[in-house]
Amino acid sequence: EQAMVQAHQAVQAMGGAGFMNDSVVSRLFRDAKLMEIGAGTSEIRRMLVGREMMGAME
C-alpha cells in the first residue's frame, strides 16, 4: 500500500511527465500497482494476517 502511496505522490509531483512511458516514476507506479494487484486486495491481506494471528494465539 505504501509503495502505491509514494508512487502516486511522485507522479503528482512530476505532473504530466510522471505518466510518460519512459519515465522512472511511471515505471515505479506501474510496478507498485502490479505488486498491489498480485498480492491480493488490502482487505484479503488483512484477513489473512488476522487469521494467522488468531491461529498463533490458540
N, CA, C and O atoms as a Tripos MOL2 file, in Angstrom:
@<TRIPOS>MOLECULE
protein
  232   231    58     0     0
PROTEIN
NO_CHARGES

@<TRIPOS>ATOM
      1 N           0.8280   -1.1900    0.0000 N.3       1 GLU1
      2 CA          0.0000    0.0000    0.0000 C.3       1 GLU1
      3 C           0.8670    1.2470    0.0000 C.2       1 GLU1
      4 O           0.5850    2.2170   -0.7030 O.2       1 GLU1
      5 N           1.9390    1.2070    0.8070 N.am      2 GLN2
      6 CA          2.8110    2.3760    0.8760 C.3       2 GLN2
      7 C           3.5310    2.6280   -0.4430 C.2       2 GLN2
      8 O           3.7810    3.7780   -0.8040 O.2       2 GLN2
      9 N           3.8610    1.5720   -1.1570 N.am      3 ALA3
     10 CA          4.5050    1.7520   -2.4630 C.3       3 ALA3
     11 C           3.5850    2.5270   -3.3930 C.2       3 ALA3
     12 O           4.0420    3.4030   -4.1270 O.2       3 ALA3
     13 N           2.2920    2.2140   -3.3710 N.am      4 MET4
     14 CA          1.3370    2.9310   -4.2220 C.3       4 MET4
     15 C           1.1870    4.3780   -3.7760 C.2       4 MET4
     16 O           1.1180    5.2810   -4.6100 O.2       4 MET4
     17 N           1.1350    4.6030   -2.4770 N.am      5 VAL5
     18 CA          1.0050    5.9730   -1.9620 C.3       5 VAL5
     19 C           2.1930    6.8120   -2.4110 C.2       5 VAL5
     20 O           2.0270    7.9240   -2.9130 O.2       5 VAL5
     21 N           3.3920    6.2700   -2.2280 N.am      6 GLN6
     22 CA          4.5970    7.0160   -2.5900 C.3       6 GLN6
     23 C           4.7100    7.2100   -4.1010 C.2       6 GLN6
     24 O           5.0910    8.2870   -4.5610 O.2       6 GLN6
     25 N           4.3830    6.1810   -4.8670 N.am      7 ALA7
     26 CA          4.4380    6.2970   -6.3280 C.3       7 ALA7
     27 C           3.4240    7.3230   -6.8160 C.2       7 ALA7
     28 O           3.7120    8.0980   -7.7280 O.2       7 ALA7
     29 N           2.2480    7.3310   -6.2170 N.am      8 HIS8
     30 CA          1.2160    8.3030   -6.6040 C.3       8 HIS8
     31 C           1.6880    9.7210   -6.3060 C.2       8 HIS8
     32 O           1.4800   10.6260   -7.1150 O.2       8 HIS8
     33 N           2.3180    9.9230   -5.1580 N.am      9 GLN9
     34 CA          2.8390   11.2460   -4.8210 C.3       9 GLN9
     35 C           3.9310   11.6730   -5.7990 C.2       9 GLN9
     36 O           4.0090   12.8430   -6.1710 O.2       9 GLN9
     37 N           4.7660   10.7350   -6.2110 N.am     10 ALA10
     38 CA          5.8210   11.0520   -7.1790 C.3      10 ALA10
     39 C           5.2240   11.4550   -8.5190 C.2      10 ALA10
     40 O           5.6950   12.3990   -9.1540 O.2      10 ALA10
     41 N           4.1820   10.7380   -8.9520 N.am     11 VAL11
     42 CA          3.5120   11.0830  -10.2120 C.3      11 VAL11
     43 C           2.9090   12.4770  -10.0990 C.2      11 VAL11
     44 O           3.0130   13.2750  -11.0310 O.2      11 VAL11
     45 N           2.2810   12.7760   -8.9720 N.am     12 GLN12
     46 CA          1.6870   14.0950   -8.7760 C.3      12 GLN12
     47 C           2.7540   15.1860   -8.8200 C.2      12 GLN12
     48 O           2.5360   16.2470   -9.4040 O.2      12 GLN12
     49 N           3.9030   14.9250   -8.2050 N.am     13 ALA13
     50 CA          4.9800   15.9090   -8.1830 C.3      13 ALA13
     51 C           5.5480   16.1500   -9.5790 C.2      13 ALA13
     52 O           5.9430   17.2690   -9.9090 O.2      13 ALA13
     53 N           5.5870   15.1030  -10.3940 N.am     14 MET14
     54 CA          6.1430   15.2140  -11.7400 C.3      14 MET14
     55 C           5.1430   15.7900  -12.7370 C.2      14 MET14
     56 O           5.5290   16.2160  -13.8260 O.2      14 MET14
     57 N           3.8760   15.8060  -12.3800 N.am     15 GLY15
     58 CA          2.8610   16.2960  -13.3020 C.3      15 GLY15
     59 C           2.7170   15.3630  -14.4870 C.2      15 GLY15
     60 O           2.7850   14.1440  -14.3300 O.2      15 GLY15
     61 N           2.5200   15.9200  -15.6700 N.am     16 GLY16
     62 CA          2.3270   15.1220  -16.8780 C.3      16 GLY16
     63 C           3.5220   14.2490  -17.2100 C.2      16 GLY16
     64 O           3.3650   13.1770  -17.7950 O.2      16 GLY16
     65 N           4.7200   14.6980  -16.8430 N.am     17 ALA17
     66 CA          5.9250   13.9190  -17.1280 C.3      17 ALA17
     67 C           5.9350   12.6070  -16.3470 C.2      17 ALA17
     68 O           6.6160   11.6610  -16.7430 O.2      17 ALA17
     69 N           5.1990   12.5380  -15.2550 N.am     18 GLY18
     70 CA          5.1380   11.3200  -14.4650 C.3      18 GLY18
     71 C           4.4230   10.1840  -15.1630 C.2      18 GLY18
     72 O           4.5780    9.0230  -14.7860 O.2      18 GLY18
     73 N           3.6300   10.5160  -16.1920 N.am     19 PHE19
     74 CA          2.8850    9.4940  -16.9180 C.3      19 PHE19
     75 C           3.5550    9.0700  -18.2180 C.2      19 PHE19
     76 O           3.0690    8.1660  -18.8980 O.2      19 PHE19
     77 N           4.6540    9.7070  -18.5680 N.am     20 MET20
     78 CA          5.3280    9.3470  -19.8110 C.3      20 MET20
     79 C           5.9160    7.9510  -19.6780 C.2      20 MET20
     80 O           6.4650    7.6020  -18.6330 O.2      20 MET20
     81 N           5.8040    7.1540  -20.7310 N.am     21 ASN21
     82 CA          6.2230    5.7510  -20.6820 C.3      21 ASN21
     83 C           7.6910    5.5520  -20.3460 C.2      21 ASN21
     84 O           8.0510    4.5410  -19.7450 O.2      21 ASN21
     85 N           8.5380    6.4890  -20.7190 N.am     22 ASP22
     86 CA          9.9670    6.2910  -20.4850 C.3      22 ASP22
     87 C          10.4410    6.8800  -19.1600 C.2      22 ASP22
     88 O          11.6400    6.8780  -18.8850 O.2      22 ASP22
     89 N           9.5190    7.3890  -18.3290 N.am     23 SER23
     90 CA          9.9490    7.9900  -17.0690 C.3      23 SER23
     91 C          10.1020    6.9300  -15.9840 C.2      23 SER23
     92 O           9.3720    5.9390  -15.9510 O.2      23 SER23
     93 N          11.0610    7.1600  -15.1060 N.am     24 VAL24
     94 CA         11.3000    6.2550  -13.9820 C.3      24 VAL24
     95 C          10.0800    6.2350  -13.0690 C.2      24 VAL24
     96 O           9.6940    5.1800  -12.5640 O.2      24 VAL24
     97 N           9.4760    7.3990  -12.8580 N.am     25 VAL25
     98 CA          8.3090    7.4970  -11.9810 C.3      25 VAL25
     99 C           7.1590    6.6630  -12.5280 C.2      25 VAL25
    100 O           6.4650    5.9870  -11.7690 O.2      25 VAL25
    101 N           6.9540    6.7070  -13.8270 N.am     26 SER26
    102 CA          5.8960    5.9080  -14.4470 C.3      26 SER26
    103 C           6.1400    4.4210  -14.2330 C.2      26 SER26
    104 O           5.2060    3.6720  -13.9460 O.2      26 SER26
    105 N           7.3820    3.9950  -14.3700 N.am     27 ARG27
    106 CA          7.7190    2.5850  -14.1580 C.3      27 ARG27
    107 C           7.4860    2.1900  -12.7050 C.2      27 ARG27
    108 O           6.9510    1.1160  -12.4300 O.2      27 ARG27
    109 N           7.8860    3.0520  -11.7770 N.am     28 LEU28
    110 CA          7.6740    2.7630  -10.3550 C.3      28 LEU28
    111 C           6.1860    2.6540  -10.0320 C.2      28 LEU28
    112 O           5.7730    1.7960   -9.2530 O.2      28 LEU28
    113 N           5.3850    3.5340  -10.6390 N.am     29 PHE29
    114 CA          3.9390    3.4950  -10.4080 C.3      29 PHE29
    115 C           3.3550    2.1820  -10.9290 C.2      29 PHE29
    116 O           2.5590    1.5380  -10.2450 O.2      29 PHE29
    117 N           3.7510    1.7900  -12.1380 N.am     30 ARG30
    118 CA          3.2580    0.5190  -12.7020 C.3      30 ARG30
    119 C           3.6860   -0.6670  -11.8510 C.2      30 ARG30
    120 O           2.8880   -1.5680  -11.5930 O.2      30 ARG30
    121 N           4.9490   -0.6700  -11.4120 N.am     31 ASP31
    122 CA          5.4470   -1.7710  -10.5850 C.3      31 ASP31
    123 C           4.7030   -1.8460   -9.2560 C.2      31 ASP31
    124 O           4.3600   -2.9330   -8.7920 O.2      31 ASP31
    125 N           4.4560   -0.6910   -8.6470 N.am     32 ALA32
    126 CA          3.7350   -0.6730   -7.3690 C.3      32 ALA32
    127 C           2.3150   -1.1910   -7.5500 C.2      32 ALA32
    128 O           1.8010   -1.9190   -6.7010 O.2      32 ALA32
    129 N           1.6830   -0.8140   -8.6560 N.am     33 LYS33
    130 CA          0.3150   -1.2780   -8.9100 C.3      33 LYS33
    131 C           0.3040   -2.7830   -9.1410 C.2      33 LYS33
    132 O          -0.5940   -3.4730   -8.6600 O.2      33 LYS33
    133 N           1.2800   -3.2950   -9.8630 N.am     34 LEU34
    134 CA          1.3560   -4.7390  -10.0950 C.3      34 LEU34
    135 C           1.5680   -5.5020   -8.7910 C.2      34 LEU34
    136 O           0.9850   -6.5680   -8.5950 O.2      34 LEU34
    137 N           2.3960   -4.9630   -7.9000 N.am     35 MET35
    138 CA          2.5890   -5.6120   -6.6010 C.3      35 MET35
    139 C           1.2880   -5.6200   -5.8130 C.2      35 MET35
    140 O           0.9470   -6.6080   -5.1630 O.2      35 MET35
    141 N           0.5700   -4.5110   -5.8810 N.am     36 GLU36
    142 CA         -0.6990   -4.3990   -5.1650 C.3      36 GLU36
    143 C          -1.7080   -5.4180   -5.6900 C.2      36 GLU36
    144 O          -2.3950   -6.0730   -4.9070 O.2      36 GLU36
    145 N          -1.7960   -5.5490   -6.9900 N.am     37 ILE37
    146 CA         -2.7410   -6.4860   -7.6020 C.3      37 ILE37
    147 C          -2.2950   -7.9230   -7.3590 C.2      37 ILE37
    148 O          -3.1110   -8.7720   -7.0010 O.2      37 ILE37
    149 N          -1.0230   -8.1990   -7.5470 N.am     38 GLY38
    150 CA         -0.5090   -9.5590   -7.4030 C.3      38 GLY38
    151 C          -0.6090  -10.0990   -5.9940 C.2      38 GLY38
    152 O          -0.7660  -11.3040   -5.7990 O.2      38 GLY38
    153 N          -0.5180   -9.2240   -5.0140 N.am     39 ALA39
    154 CA         -0.5680   -9.6650   -3.6170 C.3      39 ALA39
    155 C          -1.9940   -9.8250   -3.1260 C.2      39 ALA39
    156 O          -2.2060  -10.3060   -2.0140 O.2      39 ALA39
    157 N          -2.9680   -9.4380   -3.9170 N.am     40 GLY40
    158 CA         -4.3620   -9.5020   -3.4880 C.3      40 GLY40
    159 C          -4.7960   -8.1600   -2.9290 C.2      40 GLY40
    160 O          -3.9750   -7.2740   -2.6870 O.2      40 GLY40
    161 N          -6.0880   -8.0250   -2.7290 N.am     41 THR41
    162 CA         -6.5890   -6.7510   -2.2220 C.3      41 THR41
    163 C          -6.1530   -6.5500   -0.7790 C.2      41 THR41
    164 O          -5.8160   -7.5030   -0.0770 O.2      41 THR41
    165 N          -6.1660   -5.3100   -0.3560 N.am     42 SER42
    166 CA         -5.7800   -4.9860    1.0140 C.3      42 SER42
    167 C          -6.6580   -5.7120    2.0180 C.2      42 SER42
    168 O          -6.1840   -6.1730    3.0560 O.2      42 SER42
    169 N          -7.9460   -5.8090    1.6980 N.am     43 GLU43
    170 CA         -8.8740   -6.4620    2.6160 C.3      43 GLU43
    171 C          -8.5290   -7.9430    2.7820 C.2      43 GLU43
    172 O          -8.5630   -8.4730    3.8920 O.2      43 GLU43
    173 N          -8.2020   -8.5980    1.6830 N.am     44 ILE44
    174 CA         -7.8470  -10.0190    1.7490 C.3      44 ILE44
    175 C          -6.5580  -10.1990    2.5370 C.2      44 ILE44
    176 O          -6.4570  -11.1140    3.3540 O.2      44 ILE44
    177 N          -5.5800   -9.3460    2.3050 N.am     45 ARG45
    178 CA         -4.3230   -9.4600    3.0460 C.3      45 ARG45
    179 C          -4.5460   -9.2500    4.5360 C.2      45 ARG45
    180 O          -3.9650   -9.9580    5.3580 O.2      45 ARG45
    181 N          -5.3830   -8.2830    4.8880 N.am     46 ARG46
    182 CA         -5.6770   -8.0490    6.3060 C.3      46 ARG46
    183 C          -6.3700   -9.2580    6.9170 C.2      46 ARG46
    184 O          -6.0780   -9.6400    8.0500 O.2      46 ARG46
    185 N          -7.2890   -9.8590    6.1660 N.am     47 MET47
    186 CA         -7.9930  -11.0340    6.6540 C.3      47 MET47
    187 C          -7.0080  -12.1830    6.8930 C.2      47 MET47
    188 O          -7.0900  -12.8670    7.9130 O.2      47 MET47
    189 N          -6.0830  -12.3930    5.9610 N.am     48 LEU48
    190 CA         -5.0970  -13.4610    6.1090 C.3      48 LEU48
    191 C          -4.1770  -13.2250    7.3030 C.2      48 LEU48
    192 O          -3.8520  -14.1560    8.0400 O.2      48 LEU48
    193 N          -3.7650  -11.9880    7.4860 N.am     49 VAL49
    194 CA         -2.9140  -11.6660    8.6350 C.3      49 VAL49
    195 C          -3.6830  -11.9160    9.9260 C.2      49 VAL49
    196 O          -3.1350  -12.4670   10.8810 O.2      49 VAL49
    197 N          -4.9460  -11.5150    9.9590 N.am     50 GLY50
    198 CA         -5.7770  -11.7450   11.1430 C.3      50 GLY50
    199 C          -5.9260  -13.2210   11.4570 C.2      50 GLY50
    200 O          -5.8490  -13.6240   12.6170 O.2      50 GLY50
    201 N          -6.1370  -14.0240   10.4350 N.am     51 ARG51
    202 CA         -6.2530  -15.4760   10.6420 C.3      51 ARG51
    203 C          -4.9650  -16.0520   11.2220 C.2      51 ARG51
    204 O          -4.9930  -16.8700   12.1410 O.2      51 ARG51
    205 N          -3.8370  -15.6110   10.6700 N.am     52 GLU52
    206 CA         -2.5490  -16.0970   11.1640 C.3      52 GLU52
    207 C          -2.3430  -15.7000   12.6200 C.2      52 GLU52
    208 O          -1.8570  -16.4960   13.4230 O.2      52 GLU52
    209 N          -2.7100  -14.4810   12.9550 N.am     53 MET53
    210 CA         -2.5430  -14.0210   14.3310 C.3      53 MET53
    211 C          -3.4530  -14.7970   15.2800 C.2      53 MET53
    212 O          -3.0380  -15.1580   16.3810 O.2      53 MET53
    213 N          -4.6760  -15.0510   14.8650 N.am     54 MET54
    214 CA         -5.6040  -15.8080   15.7080 C.3      54 MET54
    215 C          -5.1240  -17.2490   15.8690 C.2      54 MET54
    216 O          -5.2430  -17.8230   16.9520 O.2      54 MET54
    217 N          -4.5890  -17.8290   14.8170 N.am     55 GLY55
    218 CA         -4.0590  -19.1890   14.8840 C.3      55 GLY55
    219 C          -2.8650  -19.2810   15.8180 C.2      55 GLY55
    220 O          -2.6870  -20.2870   16.5040 O.2      55 GLY55
    221 N          -2.0520  -18.2420   15.8470 N.am     56 ALA56
    222 CA         -0.8760  -18.2330   16.7140 C.3      56 ALA56
    223 C          -1.2690  -18.1160   18.1800 C.2      56 ALA56
    224 O          -0.5250  -18.5510   19.0590 O.2      56 ALA56
    225 N          -2.4280  -17.5350   18.4480 N.am     57 MET57
    226 CA         -2.8770  -17.3500   19.8280 C.3      57 MET57
    227 C          -3.4800  -18.6270   20.4070 C.2      57 MET57
    228 O          -3.5520  -18.7750   21.6260 O.2      57 MET57
    229 N          -3.9110  -19.5450   19.5510 N.am     58 GLU58
    230 CA         -4.5690  -20.7630   20.0360 C.3      58 GLU58
    231 C          -3.5920  -21.8020   20.4870 C.2      58 GLU58
    232 O          -3.9960  -22.8810   20.9210 O.2      58 GLU58
@<TRIPOS>BOND
     1     1     2 1
     2     2     3 1
     3     3     4 2
     4     3     5 am
     5     5     6 1
     6     6     7 1
     7     7     8 2
     8     7     9 am
     9     9    10 1
    10    10    11 1
    11    11    12 2
    12    11    13 am
    13    13    14 1
    14    14    15 1
    15    15    16 2
    16    15    17 am
    17    17    18 1
    18    18    19 1
    19    19    20 2
    20    19    21 am
    21    21    22 1
    22    22    23 1
    23    23    24 2
    24    23    25 am
    25    25    26 1
    26    26    27 1
    27    27    28 2
    28    27    29 am
    29    29    30 1
    30    30    31 1
    31    31    32 2
    32    31    33 am
    33    33    34 1
    34    34    35 1
    35    35    36 2
    36    35    37 am
    37    37    38 1
    38    38    39 1
    39    39    40 2
    40    39    41 am
    41    41    42 1
    42    42    43 1
    43    43    44 2
    44    43    45 am
    45    45    46 1
    46    46    47 1
    47    47    48 2
    48    47    49 am
    49    49    50 1
    50    50    51 1
    51    51    52 2
    52    51    53 am
    53    53    54 1
    54    54    55 1
    55    55    56 2
    56    55    57 am
    57    57    58 1
    58    58    59 1
    59    59    60 2
    60    59    61 am
    61    61    62 1
    62    62    63 1
    63    63    64 2
    64    63    65 am
    65    65    66 1
    66    66    67 1
    67    67    68 2
    68    67    69 am
    69    69    70 1
    70    70    71 1
    71    71    72 2
    72    71    73 am
    73    73    74 1
    74    74    75 1
    75    75    76 2
    76    75    77 am
    77    77    78 1
    78    78    79 1
    79    79    80 2
    80    79    81 am
    81    81    82 1
    82    82    83 1
    83    83    84 2
    84    83    85 am
    85    85    86 1
    86    86    87 1
    87    87    88 2
    88    87    89 am
    89    89    90 1
    90    90    91 1
    91    91    92 2
    92    91    93 am
    93    93    94 1
    94    94    95 1
    95    95    96 2
    96    95    97 am
    97    97    98 1
    98    98    99 1
    99    99   100 2
   100    99   101 am
   101   101   102 1
   102   102   103 1
   103   103   104 2
   104   103   105 am
   105   105   106 1
   106   106   107 1
   107   107   108 2
   108   107   109 am
   109   109   110 1
   110   110   111 1
   111   111   112 2
   112   111   113 am
   113   113   114 1
   114   114   115 1
   115   115   116 2
   116   115   117 am
   117   117   118 1
   118   118   119 1
   119   119   120 2
   120   119   121 am
   121   121   122 1
   122   122   123 1
   123   123   124 2
   124   123   125 am
   125   125   126 1
   126   126   127 1
   127   127   128 2
   128   127   129 am
   129   129   130 1
   130   130   131 1
   131   131   132 2
   132   131   133 am
   133   133   134 1
   134   134   135 1
   135   135   136 2
   136   135   137 am
   137   137   138 1
   138   138   139 1
   139   139   140 2
   140   139   141 am
   141   141   142 1
   142   142   143 1
   143   143   144 2
   144   143   145 am
   145   145   146 1
   146   146   147 1
   147   147   148 2
   148   147   149 am
   149   149   150 1
   150   150   151 1
   151   151   152 2
   152   151   153 am
   153   153   154 1
   154   154   155 1
   155   155   156 2
   156   155   157 am
   157   157   158 1
   158   158   159 1
   159   159   160 2
   160   159   161 am
   161   161   162 1
   162   162   163 1
   163   163   164 2
   164   163   165 am
   165   165   166 1
   166   166   167 1
   167   167   168 2
   168   167   169 am
   169   169   170 1
   170   170   171 1
   171   171   172 2
   172   171   173 am
   173   173   174 1
   174   174   175 1
   175   175   176 2
   176   175   177 am
   177   177   178 1
   178   178   179 1
   179   179   180 2
   180   179   181 am
   181   181   182 1
   182   182   183 1
   183   183   184 2
   184   183   185 am
   185   185   186 1
   186   186   187 1
   187   187   188 2
   188   187   189 am
   189   189   190 1
   190   190   191 1
   191   191   192 2
   192   191   193 am
   193   193   194 1
   194   194   195 1
   195   195   196 2
   196   195   197 am
   197   197   198 1
   198   198   199 1
   199   199   200 2
   200   199   201 am
   201   201   202 1
   202   202   203 1
   203   203   204 2
   204   203   205 am
   205   205   206 1
   206   206   207 1
   207   207   208 2
   208   207   209 am
   209   209   210 1
   210   210   211 1
   211   211   212 2
   212   211   213 am
   213   213   214 1
   214   214   215 1
   215   215   216 2
   216   215   217 am
   217   217   218 1
   218   218   219 1
   219   219   220 2
   220   219   221 am
   221   221   222 1
   222   222   223 1
   223   223   224 2
   224   223   225 am
   225   225   226 1
   226   226   227 1
   227   227   228 2
   228   227   229 am
   229   229   230 1
   230   230   231 1
   231   231   232 2
@<TRIPOS>SUBSTRUCTURE
     1 GLU1         2 RESIDUE 1 A GLU
     2 GLN2         6 RESIDUE 1 A GLN
     3 ALA3        10 RESIDUE 1 A ALA
     4 MET4        14 RESIDUE 1 A MET
     5 VAL5        18 RESIDUE 1 A VAL
     6 GLN6        22 RESIDUE 1 A GLN
     7 ALA7        26 RESIDUE 1 A ALA
     8 HIS8        30 RESIDUE 1 A HIS
     9 GLN9        34 RESIDUE 1 A GLN
    10 ALA10       38 RESIDUE 1 A ALA
    11 VAL11       42 RESIDUE 1 A VAL
    12 GLN12       46 RESIDUE 1 A GLN
    13 ALA13       50 RESIDUE 1 A ALA
    14 MET14       54 RESIDUE 1 A MET
    15 GLY15       58 RESIDUE 1 A GLY
    16 GLY16       62 RESIDUE 1 A GLY
    17 ALA17       66 RESIDUE 1 A ALA
    18 GLY18       70 RESIDUE 1 A GLY
    19 PHE19       74 RESIDUE 1 A PHE
    20 MET20       78 RESIDUE 1 A MET
    21 ASN21       82 RESIDUE 1 A ASN
    22 ASP22       86 RESIDUE 1 A ASP
    23 SER23       90 RESIDUE 1 A SER
    24 VAL24       94 RESIDUE 1 A VAL
    25 VAL25       98 RESIDUE 1 A VAL
    26 SER26      102 RESIDUE 1 A SER
    27 ARG27      106 RESIDUE 1 A ARG
    28 LEU28      110 RESIDUE 1 A LEU
    29 PHE29      114 RESIDUE 1 A PHE
    30 ARG30      118 RESIDUE 1 A ARG
    31 ASP31      122 RESIDUE 1 A ASP
    32 ALA32      126 RESIDUE 1 A ALA
    33 LYS33      130 RESIDUE 1 A LYS
    34 LEU34      134 RESIDUE 1 A LEU
    35 MET35      138 RESIDUE 1 A MET
    36 GLU36      142 RESIDUE 1 A GLU
    37 ILE37      146 RESIDUE 1 A ILE
    38 GLY38      150 RESIDUE 1 A GLY
    39 ALA39      154 RESIDUE 1 A ALA
    40 GLY40      158 RESIDUE 1 A GLY
    41 THR41      162 RESIDUE 1 A THR
    42 SER42      166 RESIDUE 1 A SER
    43 GLU43      170 RESIDUE 1 A GLU
    44 ILE44      174 RESIDUE 1 A ILE
    45 ARG45      178 RESIDUE 1 A ARG
    46 ARG46      182 RESIDUE 1 A ARG
    47 MET47      186 RESIDUE 1 A MET
    48 LEU48      190 RESIDUE 1 A LEU
    49 VAL49      194 RESIDUE 1 A VAL
    50 GLY50      198 RESIDUE 1 A GLY
    51 ARG51      202 RESIDUE 1 A ARG
    52 GLU52      206 RESIDUE 1 A GLU
    53 MET53      210 RESIDUE 1 A MET
    54 MET54      214 RESIDUE 1 A MET
    55 GLY55      218 RESIDUE 1 A GLY
    56 ALA56      222 RESIDUE 1 A ALA
    57 MET57      226 RESIDUE 1 A MET
    58 GLU58      230 RESIDUE 1 A GLU
